[in-house]
Amino acid sequence: MTEAGSGPGAAVPRGLSRALTGVARGAWSVVAVPLVSILLALIVGSIVILVSQLITGRPVDLVLPLQAYAALLGGAIGGVDGPVRTLVAATPLAFGGLSVALAFRAGLFNIGAQGQFLLGALGAVWIGVLVRDQPAFIALPVALAAAMIAGAAWGFIPGFLKAVSGAHEVVTTIMLNYAAISVIAWAVSGPLDQPGSASPITDTVGNAELPLLIGRTGHAGILLAIGVVVLVYWFLFRTTRGFEIRTVGANPDAARYAGMHPRFIIVLTMSLAGALAGLAGASVLLGVTRYMTASFGTTVGFDSIAVALLGRSNPIGVVFAALLFGAMRAGAPLMQIQAGIPAELVDVLQATILLFLVANTVVRRALRLRGVQSGLETTPTITRTYGAETVAR
């Protein structure tokens, strides 16, 4: 007799079970650190809420953190407008996250996404104002192209300096972030300023604005972001140039030995990263504000670093990370109204997530997370640089 479970028919379910187990373990090894980082950040946020009650002399309400998170979630996905607000907030984060992730893949730490974001927004408004009366099918692509070119130019500078002199991109991009703020202040206060305005402000972009597709704020930049995510994924993992970028990031010496050109790849990658960050600026300028002030700016560029890390420098992961951070931004106002918790708690949560991601080794040892990936395999320049090697030959 054949024992139960030992016949030929039992091998298929058993093999399928093993395959599913293997897939589950593989998935857990990838998402464990990001998920644990998010959970720990929520715990830290709860402690901050409770401690703040003690400091302000209010009665301690142990349920308040749950009420705050419930309001945060409600503002992000509640009703018809909640998901739309989340998508709108996530759109520039997706572009910015792709910018930082692409640089990470090449072993570059693009701190300058903020400056590239600002220059992209400036390019979009400058050209958008010039073509504001043209048909939308002309004005919008031209404004988007201007944003990409401006962002790419701001990314080219640190890439070129890295390639020819070994100047570290972290230093040069931080300097360019401050320079971008000054450039915007000059442009809006000077050539773009509207005569007779009480304070420096540009004209609206007119027909160059991103059309609304969903609700009152859901603009076409959402669809553009989805398309760009697919394009970047295809570029990184399905093209020769994308393979070269990943190879240079993993080992520039081996890439050079294989006939690749690390200097060129550095310049190209930083320029492409700048173009993506420029699109982030364009999505905000053309889809949300539609004009610019001399103090224009957001935290999108810096938040993009956390998005790229949480998304493990993978375009698909960047989408989920951008949605999470976008949901936090979208739900913060309702949390402040209903629970009385300042919207700045979102900044605390995002910073804490980033802290636990960077300190993943400590987290894995403390929680005994065995067999999981750190999530920083594709971001080696956080802890090392190869500037000397790339310019040595």
C-alpha positions in Angstrom: 0.0 0.0 0.0 1.1 3.6 -0.6 1.3 5.6 2.5 -0.8 8.8 2.8 1.1 11.7 1.4 3.8 9.5 -0.2 2.1 8.9 -3.6 3.0 10.8 -6.8 0.0 13.1 -6.3 1.2 14.3 -2.9 4.5 15.5 -4.4 2.9 18.4 -6.2 1.2 20.0 -3.2 4.3 19.4 -1.1 6.5 21.1 -3.7 4.0 23.9 -4.1 4.1 24.4 -0.3 7.8 24.5 -0.3 7.8 27.0 -3.1 5.3 29.2 -1.4 7.3 29.0 1.8 10.4 30.0 0.0 8.6 33.0 -1.6 7.3 34.1 1.7 10.7 33.9 3.3 12.2 35.8 0.5 9.5 38.5 0.7 10.0 38.8 4.5 13.8 39.1 4.1 13.2 42.1 1.8 10.4 43.9 3.7 11.3 43.0 7.3 13.6 46.0 8.0 11.3 48.7 6.4 8.2 47.3 8.1 9.9 47.1 11.5 11.3 50.6 11.0 7.7 51.9 10.4 6.4 50.1 13.4 9.1 51.3 15.7 8.6 54.9 14.4 4.9 54.6 15.3 5.9 53.5 18.8 8.3 56.4 19.2 5.6 58.8 17.9 3.2 57.4 20.6 5.8 58.1 23.3 6.3 61.6 22.0 2.6 62.3 22.2 2.3 61.0 25.7 5.4 62.8 26.9 4.2 66.1 25.4 1.0 65.8 27.5 3.2 65.6 30.6 5.3 68.6 29.6 2.3 70.8 28.8 0.5 69.8 32.0 -2.4 68.1 30.3 -4.0 65.0 31.7 -2.3 62.0 30.3 -4.6 60.2 27.9 -3.2 56.8 26.9 -5.7 56.5 24.1 -4.6 59.7 22.4 -1.9 58.1 20.2 -4.5 55.7 18.8 -6.9 58.6 18.2 -4.1 60.6 16.5 -3.2 57.7 14.2 -6.8 57.0 13.4 -7.3 60.6 12.4 -4.1 60.5 10.4 -5.4 57.4 8.6 -8.8 58.9 8.1 -7.4 62.1 6.5 -5.2 60.0 4.2 -7.8 57.5 2.9 -11.2 58.7 4.3 -14.0 59.9 2.0 -13.5 60.8 -1.7 -10.9 63.5 -1.2 -8.6 61.6 1.1 -7.1 59.1 -1.4 -6.8 62.0 -3.9 -4.8 64.1 -1.5 -2.6 61.2 -0.7 -1.9 60.6 -4.4 -1.2 64.3 -5.0 1.2 64.4 -2.0 2.9 61.2 -3.1 3.5 62.3 -6.7 6.5 64.6 -6.1 7.9 62.1 -3.5 7.8 59.4 -6.2 9.8 61.5 -8.6 12.2 62.6 -5.9 12.5 59.1 -4.6 13.4 57.8 -8.1 16.0 60.6 -8.3 17.8 59.5 -5.1 17.3 55.8 -5.8 18.8 56.1 -9.3 21.9 57.8 -7.8 22.1 55.2 -5.1 22.2 52.5 -7.8 25.3 54.1 -9.2 26.9 54.4 -5.7 26.2 58.1 -5.5 24.5 59.9 -2.6 22.3 62.6 -4.2 21.6 65.0 -1.3 20.9 67.6 -3.9 17.4 66.5 -4.8 16.1 69.5 -3.0 18.1 72.0 -5.1 17.2 70.1 -8.3 13.6 70.1 -7.2 13.7 73.9 -6.8 15.5 74.5 -10.1 13.0 72.2 -11.9 10.1 74.2 -10.4 11.8 77.4 -11.5 12.3 76.1 -15.1 8.7 75.0 -15.2 7.3 78.4 -14.1 9.7 80.5 -16.2 8.9 78.7 -19.4 5.3 78.1 -18.4 4.7 81.8 -18.0 6.2 82.4 -21.4 4.0 79.9 -23.2 0.9 80.3 -20.9 -1.3 81.4 -23.8 -0.3 78.6 -26.2 -2.5 75.5 -26.6 -2.1 73.1 -23.7 -0.7 70.3 -25.8 2.2 72.6 -26.6 2.6 74.6 -23.4 2.5 71.7 -20.9 5.2 69.5 -22.6 7.5 72.5 -23.1 7.2 73.5 -19.4 7.8 69.9 -18.3 10.9 69.7 -20.6 12.2 72.9 -19.2 11.9 71.5 -15.6 13.8 68.4 -16.6 16.5 70.3 -18.3 16.9 72.7 -15.4 17.0 69.8 -12.9 19.4 67.9 -15.1 21.7 70.9 -15.3 21.8 71.2 -11.5 22.5 67.5 -11.3 25.2 67.6 -14.0 27.4 70.0 -12.0 28.1 67.7 -9.0 28.3 64.7 -11.3 30.9 66.5 -13.5 32.9 67.7 -10.5 32.9 64.1 -9.0 34.1 62.6 -12.3 36.9 65.1 -13.1 38.2 66.0 -9.6 36.7 63.5 -7.1 34.8 66.2 -5.3 32.3 64.4 -3.1 28.7 64.7 -4.3 27.4 65.1 -0.8 29.4 68.3 -0.3 28.7 69.8 -3.7 25.0 69.0 -3.7 24.5 70.5 -0.3 26.2 73.7 -1.5 24.0 73.7 -4.6 20.9 73.3 -2.5 21.6 76.7 -0.9 22.5 78.2 -4.2 19.2 77.1 -5.6 17.3 79.0 -2.9 19.2 82.1 -3.9 18.6 81.6 -7.6 14.9 81.4 -7.0 14.8 84.5 -4.8 16.7 86.4 -7.5 14.5 85.2 -10.4 11.2 85.8 -8.6 12.2 89.1 -7.2 13.7 90.2 -10.6 12.8 89.1 -14.1 9.7 87.0 -13.1 8.2 89.5 -10.6 4.8 90.9 -11.5 4.7 94.7 -11.6 2.6 96.2 -8.9 2.5 93.1 -6.7 2.7 93.6 -3.0 5.4 90.9 -2.7 7.6 89.2 -5.3 5.4 86.7 -7.2 5.3 85.2 -10.7 2.4 85.1 -13.0 0.4 81.9 -13.3 1.4 79.3 -15.8 -2.0 79.4 -17.6 -2.3 76.6 -20.2 0.9 75.0 -19.0 -0.7 73.7 -15.8 -1.3 70.0 -15.3 -5.0 69.3 -16.0 -7.2 67.9 -13.2 -8.3 64.3 -13.6 -9.7 63.3 -10.2 -11.7 65.5 -7.8 -10.6 69.1 -7.1 -6.8 68.4 -6.8 -6.0 65.2 -8.6 -3.8 66.4 -11.5 -2.3 64.5 -14.4 1.1 64.4 -12.7 -0.2 61.3 -10.9 -0.3 59.4 -14.2 3.0 60.9 -15.3 4.6 59.6 -12.1 3.3 56.1 -12.8 4.7 56.2 -16.3 8.1 57.4 -15.1 8.3 54.7 -12.5 7.7 52.0 -15.2 10.3 53.7 -17.5 13.0 54.0 -14.7 12.4 50.3 -13.8 12.8 49.3 -17.4 15.9 51.5 -17.8 17.6 50.1 -14.7 16.9 46.4 -15.1 16.3 45.9 -18.9 18.8 48.1 -20.6 22.6 47.9 -21.1 23.1 51.4 -19.7 21.1 50.5 -16.6 23.3 47.5 -16.1 26.3 49.7 -16.4 24.9 52.1 -13.7 24.3 49.2 -11.3 27.7 47.7 -12.0 29.5 51.0 -11.4 27.6 51.3 -8.2 28.6 47.8 -7.1 32.3 47.9 -8.1 33.7 50.7 -10.2 37.0 49.0 -10.6 35.4 45.9 -12.0 33.2 48.0 -14.2 36.3 49.8 -15.6 38.0 46.4 -16.2 35.0 45.3 -18.1 35.3 48.2 -20.5 32.8 50.6 -18.9 33.4 54.2 -18.2 32.7 55.1 -14.6 33.3 58.8 -15.1 30.7 59.0 -17.9 28.3 56.9 -15.8 28.6 59.3 -12.9 27.9 62.4 -14.9 25.0 60.6 -16.7 23.4 59.3 -13.6 23.5 62.6 -11.7 22.1 64.4 -14.7 19.2 61.8 -15.0 18.7 62.1 -11.2 18.5 65.8 -11.5 15.9 65.5 -14.3 13.7 63.3 -12.2 14.0 65.7 -9.2 13.1 68.5 -11.7 9.9 66.6 -12.6 9.1 66.6 -8.9 9.3 70.3 -8.8 7.3 70.6 -12.0 4.5 68.4 -10.5 4.1 70.7 -7.6 4.5 74.0 -9.5 2.3 73.0 -12.5 -0.2 70.8 -10.6 -0.6 72.5 -7.2 0.6 76.1 -6.8 0.7 77.1 -10.5 2.9 80.1 -9.6 6.0 80.8 -7.5 6.9 83.1 -4.7 10.5 84.2 -3.7 10.3 81.9 -0.7 9.0 78.9 -2.7 10.1 75.5 -1.2 9.0 72.3 0.4 10.7 69.4 2.1 10.1 67.1 -0.8 13.8 66.9 -1.8 14.9 65.8 1.7 11.9 63.5 2.2 13.0 61.8 -1.1 16.1 60.4 0.6 13.9 58.6 3.2 11.6 57.5 0.4 14.5 56.0 -1.6 15.9 54.2 1.5 12.5 52.8 2.6 11.9 51.7 -1.0 15.3 50.0 -1.0 16.3 51.9 -4.1 13.9 50.0 -6.2 11.4 51.9 -8.4 8.5 49.7 -7.2 9.5 50.0 -3.6 9.8 53.8 -4.1 6.1 53.9 -5.1 5.0 52.2 -1.9 7.3 54.4 0.2 6.0 57.6 -1.5 2.4 56.5 -0.9 3.2 56.0 2.8 4.8 59.4 3.2 2.2 61.0 1.0 -0.6 59.5 3.2 1.1 61.0 6.3 1.2 64.4 4.7 -2.4 64.2 3.5 -3.7 63.0 6.9 -1.7 65.4 9.1 -4.2 68.3 8.9 -7.1 66.1 10.1 -5.0 64.7 12.9 -4.3 68.2 14.1 -8.0 69.1 14.0 -9.5 66.0 15.6 -6.8 64.9 18.0 -5.1 68.2 18.6 -1.7 66.8 17.7 0.5 69.2 15.6 1.0 68.2 12.0 4.8 68.3 12.7 4.4 64.9 14.2 4.6 63.6 10.7 8.2 65.0 10.4 9.1 63.2 13.6 7.7 59.9 12.2 9.5 60.3 8.9 12.8 61.2 10.6 12.5 58.2 13.0 11.8 55.8 10.1 15.0 57.1 8.4 16.9 56.7 11.7 15.9 53.1 12.1 16.6 52.3 8.4 20.1 53.7 8.7 20.6 51.9 12.1 19.3 48.7 10.7 22.2 46.6 12.0 21.3 47.5 15.6 17.6 46.9 14.9 18.3 43.5 13.4 20.5 42.4 16.3 18.2 43.8 19.0 15.1 42.1 17.5 17.0 39.0 16.4 15.9 39.4 12.8 17.9 36.6 11.3 18.1 36.0 7.5 16.8 39.4 6.6 18.5 41.9 4.3 19.6 45.2 5.7 18.0 47.2 3.0 21.1 49.3 2.4 22.9 46.9 0.0 22.3 49.3 -2.9 23.4 52.4 -1.0 27.1 51.8 -0.3 28.1 55.4 -0.5 26.3 56.1 2.8 29.3 54.5 4.5 32.1 54.7 1.8 33.2 56.6 -1.2 35.1 55.6 -4.3 35.9 59.1 -5.6 39.6 58.5 -5.6 39.3 55.3 -7.7 37.0 56.8 -10.3 39.3 59.7 -11.1 42.6 57.8 -10.7 42.6 56.5 -14.2 
